[in-house]
Amino acid sequence: MDIREELIKKAEKPALDAMRLHPFYKGKIEVGLKCRVRDFNDFAIWYSPGVAEPCRAIAENKDLVYEHTNKGNVVAVVSDGTRVLGLGDIGPEASLPVMEGKALLFKYLGGVDAFPVCVDTKDPDKLIEFVKMMQPTFGGINLEDIASPKCFYILERLRKECHIPVFHDDQQGTATVTLAGLINALRYVKKELADVKIAIIGAGAANVSITNLIIAAGADPGKMFVADIDGILNKERAEELRDNNPKNYELAMKTNAEERSGGTAEAMRDCDVIIALSQPGPGVIKKEWVQGMAKDPICFFCANPIPEMWPWEAKEAGAVIVATGRSDFANQVNNSVCFPGIFRGVLDVQASTITDEMCITAAYTIADLGAEGGIDPENLLPNMDNVEVFIRQAVSVGLKAIELGIARKNLSEEELRSKAEEAIYRARNATKMMMDEGFIVDPDKK
């Protein structure tokens, strides 16, 4: 077996393991208790008649719901199943394994209790009303795997109309971690964000948000070339996009100062960076297109479940740094490095929303931690197993929310760090204890 076959076989293993282990556990999360139950007499405290007193207190002052319940640490992971991973519109039932997985990551990485809510409607207005009606129960909303362009409309309305933070991970989460990876990649090749040319391949929710966040962080929009399935966005195409895709219309008007036209190859020409979230590969991006990029090209091939080009092929074509969305390759650019920490900080200060400034703060926090030990072409960012990346984001994002005046609680840096450490280590230690005691069964030992 040659090296390519070995790498492909390795890439296929997670899918095989998933089909074995999902039916074994029949789900990845469950409801657990966090209060003591010494005997059945304690039920009188936690339920009737004792529970009536906190109910009365909350009825008089709704803010006390954060003191008497778990609302301040629980997030709804909401999806309609219309844009799941690289699988497309597979429906709410088929999206449930992904949403359960998201809830698992929320808990283990951020100490956040999250619950999957897969909704049987494709109507954006119905989804918006549904989410708004859930606000009394949840401290935050994480939107997931909702098709573009309606996801933009849903997020914009919910951010305006909800009094709890609403975050679309495929937009803001992907943009945050991609910006973090780009910061360190540019540091390695000694180029400045304001100077580089960037090809954005794919113009769905993720790449539209990536483009806008990179611009907010200091990139020159005129040096960015965004390509959708019909070609590069430019002013010539603006009219066709104005009514059908307002977000892409905005990008067509402010990017591509050269007025480039054509497809992926033309978008990539002479660029320093390519960021692709288009369609699963391999073979979507060709070697000769990478060879036509500027000196020391940086390639982010982040389609799921298979990147647009295998990393080793990009390296053969001259890429200095290659990143993907997969954990089994070097340089994983994955939302899981950011959303648990962002939500940890947001919940701890009871912020009312999550702004671009907070996302940029999180991106630099991630990048700076990754750079502390020296940036390596194979290790741009800290991995999910680095607990510090979530703790530091919780602190920096919480402080930014306080600075922006959108936090209900004013906590110090030390207080935020203490709260984050307590929640995250509690989740990890509880999981380990349950594995050690056999309450979480090891399928390989049965």
N, C-alpha and C positions, 0 to 999 in steps of 0.2 A: 504494500500500500504506500503510495507516494504522499508527500506532505499535504498536497491539496485535498486528497481523499480523506486524510486524517482530520484536517481542519473542517471539512464539510460534515464528516461524521460527528465531530464534536459539536458543531452548530446544530445538528439535528437532535442531539440527546435530550435537551430540555423538553421538547415536545413529546418525546417518548415517555419520559418520566412523568410528565403532567398527566398523560392518559392512564398511567398506572396509579398515581397517588391521589388524584382528585376523587375517583370513586371510592378509594380506600377510606379517606377522611370524611367524604360526603359534606364538603364545605370546609372553609378555612377559618371561620370565626364562630363564636358563640357568645351568649350573654353570660356574664359572671357577676358575682357579688363583690362589692367593695366595703360593705358595712359588716359589723360583727353580728353573728346569730348565736348567742350563748345557749339559748333554748327557745322553745316555742313562745315563751312569754315576751320575747323581743319583738314578735310580730305586732304586738300592741303599740310599739313605738313606731315601727316602720310602715305599718298599715293602720287600720282602724283599731281604736279610736284616736291614737296619738297623732296620726298624720294630719288630722283636721287643723291642728294649730299652725303648722307651716303653711297650709293652704290659705288660712285666714290672713296670715302675714303677707303672703304674696298678693292676695286679692287687694290688700290695702296699698301695697307698694310693689309693682311688677318687677322692679330691679332686684328684689330679694330672691327671685327665681334662681339667680346665679349663686346665691348663698345656700339655698336649701335643696338644690337639685344638681344633677350632672350636666345641665344645659351648657355651662361654660366650658365643657371639655368634650362635647359631642358634635360630630359633623355628619351631615347627610351626603353620601356619594350618589349623585343623581344622574341617571342616563336614560335616554330613550332607545338606545341600541342602534342608532342610525349611522354611526361611523366608528366601529369598534376595531381598534388596532389597525391592521392592514386588511381587515376582513370585510369592511363596508357595512351595509345595512343588514344586520343579521337578527335584529329584533331584541326586545328587552330581556327575554328569558336567556337567550344565548349570550347576552352581555353580562349576566350575573356572575360568572366566574371571574371576570375582570374586576367587577366592582367589589366582590369579596376580597380579591387580591389587594385592591387599593386600600380597603379597610384594614387588612393585615398590616400593610406598610405604615399606614397612619399610626397604628397602635405600637408596633414594635420599634419604629424609628423615631416617632415623635411623642409617644405616650398619649396620643389622641384617640378617644373612642369614636369610631366611625361606623356607620351602618349603610349598607347598599340599599338604594331605593331605585329600582328599575321600573320605569313608568310606561304604561301601554297607551301612548299617544304620540303622534308625529306632528301634532298641531303646536306650534311654538307658544301661542297665547295660552293654551290649556296648560302647558308645562310651566309657564311663568306663574299662572294663578296657583297651580299645585304647590310650587316651591314657596310662594308667598304665604300660603296657608300653613306651611310647616314651621314657620319661624318661631312660634311659641316653644317648640320642642328642642330645636337645634341652635347651637352657638355659631354655626357657620355652614355654608353650603359649598361643596366641591362638585362642579359640573364636569361631566366626563363623557367622551365619545359621542358627541352630538354633531350632526353633519353641518358642514359649511354650505351656504352662508348664514343659515338661520341661527347658528350658534352665536354669531356676533350680536344679532338682535336680542337674543335671549339674555346674554350676559349684560349688555348695555342697559336693558330695562331693569333687570334684577338689581344691578348695582345702584341704579337710581331709586328704585322703589322699595328695597329691603333695608331694614335697620340692623341686619347682621351681615358680616362679610360674605360675599359670593365670589368664588374663584373658579375660573374654567382652566383646569390643569392643562388641557391640550393647547390652550392659548398662552396664558400667563406662566404656567409651570414650565412648559417646553421653552418658551422665550427666555426665562430666567436662567435655566441651566445651560442653554446654548450660548447665551451671552457670557456666562462664567467660563465656559470652555474656550470661547473666542478670545476673551481677555488674556488667558494664559497662553494660548497658541500664538497670539501676536507678541506677547512678551518673549516667547522663545525665539521667534524669528526676527525680533527687534524691529517690528513695524508698528505704526500708530493707527489706532482705529479711524481717525479722521482722514487718513491718507489712503487707505486700501480700497481696492475695487472688490466688490462682493457679488457673486452670483447666487441668487436665491431660486432654487429649482423646486417647483411646486408652490401653489398659491392658495392653499387651504388655510384652515384656522391657525395651524401651528406657524407656518411660515409668514403669514400676514402679521401675526403678533410678534414673531421674531424680528421681522424687518422693522416694525414700529419701535420695538424696545431698543434695538441696536441704534436706531436713529436718535432716540431719546437719550441714549448713553453717549452720543457724540459722533456717530458715523455720518458721513456726507451722503445724503440720499441720492444726489446726482451720480454718485459712483456705485450705486446699487442697481442690479439688473434682475428683475423678478420675472420668472417665466411660469406661466400656467400651461395647461394642456394645449392651448391654441398658440402659444408662443410668448415672446417677451412683451411685457406690459409697456406701452408707450402712449404718447398723446394721440397717435393715429387711431388707437384702439379704444380711447377713452369713452367715446360716445356709446359704443356697444355695451360698455360695462356700467355706465352711469345708473341705469335702472335695474339691471339684473344682478349686479354685484358691486354695491357702493364702496366696499372696502378696497376692492381691487381697482376701482376707478380712482380712489384717492391715491393709491400707490402709483398708478399710471401717470398721474399728474405731478407727483413730486420726486419720482425716481427717474433713472435712465436719462441723464442730461445729454448723452450722446445720441439719443433717439435710436438706439439699436433695435433691429427687428430680427426675426428668425426664431430658432428654437434653442434647445439646451446648449448645443455646441457654440452658438453665437453668444449666448449669455455668459458662458464660461471663458471666452477668449480673453487672454491677458489679465484675468482676474487673479487676485492674491488669495481669495477665499471662495470656496463653494459650500453652501449650506443646502442640502437636499433633503426634503421630506416630501417625496413625490409618490412613487409606486414601488411596491416590493420588487427586489431584484432577485438574482444578480443580472448584470448586463444592461441595466437601464442607463448607466453612465459608461462611456467607452474610454479606453485607455488614451486614445489620441486626443480626446478632449481635455484630459488632465495634463497631457504633455503640452498642450497649447496654452496653459495658464502661465502666470507670471512666475518669477523665480521664487523658490521655496513655497510651493503651494500648500495651502491648508484645506483639507477635505473633510467635511462633515456629511456622512452618508447615513441618515437616520431613519429611513423607512423601516417599518416593522411588518412582518417578523424577520425579513431578509433585507439587508441594506442594498441600496441601488448598485453598489459595486463591492466585491469582496475586498477587505482591507489590504490583503497582500497584493492584489492586482493594482490597487492605487499606488502602493509603495513602489511596485515595479515601474509604474508610469512616472515616478518622480515626486510623489507627494511626500512632504517632510513630516506632516502630522495627519493622521487619519483617525477620525472618531466615528462611532456608530451608536445606536441606541441599545446595543446588546451587552449584557453583563459578561458574556463569555469571550468577548474581544477586548483588546486594550482600549482605553479612553472611552468608556461608556458615558454618553451624554444622555442622561435619563432623568426625568422629572422627580424620581424617587429621592434624589439627592437634595431637592429643595422643598417640595410641598409639605413634608412633615414638619420641618423646622419653621417654615413661614407660618403655618397654622398654629404651631406651638406658641410662637410669639404673639400672633394676632389674638388668640384666645386668652392668653395670660393678661393682656392689657384690655381685653374686651373692645377691640377696635371695631369700628362700624363698617369698614371697607378695606380693600387691599389695592393700593395705588401702584402706578408704574415706579414711583420713587422707592417704594418698599421693595419692589421686585429687583430694581437695580442695586439697592443696598444688599439684598440677599445674594445677588450674582457676584458682587465684589467680595462679600464675606466668604463665599465658596471658593472663589479664585485665589484669594489671599491665603486661605488655609492650604490650598493645593500647592501654592508657591513657596510655602515656608521651608520645605525640605529641598527646594530646587525643582524647577520644571523639567520634566523628562518627556521626550516625544511620545513615550508609551504610557505616561501617567500625568495627564493634564490636571485632573481634578481628584479630590478625595473621593474614596468609594463609600458605599452605603455602610460599610462596616466601621467607618470612622465616626464614632458617636459625637465627636467634637463639632463636626460640620452642622449637625442639627441644633446643638446647644448654642453655638455662636450665632446661627441665623435667628434662633428664637430671641436672643438678646438684641441683636442689631435691628431686626424688623420691629420688635416691640418698642425699642427706643425711637425708631423712625416714626412709628405711628403716634407716639407721644409728642414728638417734635412737630408733626403735621397737625396736631390738635384733633385727631380722630379717635383717641383712646378714652375709654371711660375710667380706666385705672391708671394712676401715675406711679409707676414702680421704678426703682433704681436699677442700675446695671447689675448690682449684686443680687437684688431680689429676683430679677428676671432669670439670671443664671441658676439660682437656687431652685426656682420653680421648675425650670426646664430639666435640670439634672434629676430632681425628685421624680418627675413624671416619666421620663425616658428610662431611667434605670429601674424604676418599679416595673415597667412593662417588660423589659428584657429579663430581669431577675425572676419575675413570675412565670414567664414562659420557660425559662431554664428549670425552675423548680418543678413545674408540671411535667416536663420531659424526664427529669431525673426520677420523679416519683411514679412515672408510668401513666399519669393521667392523659398526657399526650403520647400516644402509642407510636413506637418505632416500627414501621411496617417491615423493615428488613430483619427484625428480631422475633417476629411472630412465628 
